[in-house]
């Protein structure tokens, strides 16, 4: 399991590659995707219970 130093290096590399503005957009898009996935899973469970 990576330690704090390794995680900071990884974060720094990602920040350099994508830039701060792009990271904000990626984070927002990832959050929306996870929310949609959870909503889809709950809809599938409701259909299976009927």
Buried (B, 14 or more C-beta within 10 A) or exposed (E): EEEEEEEEEEEEEEEEEEEEEEBEEEEEEEEEEEEEEEEEEEEEEEEEEE
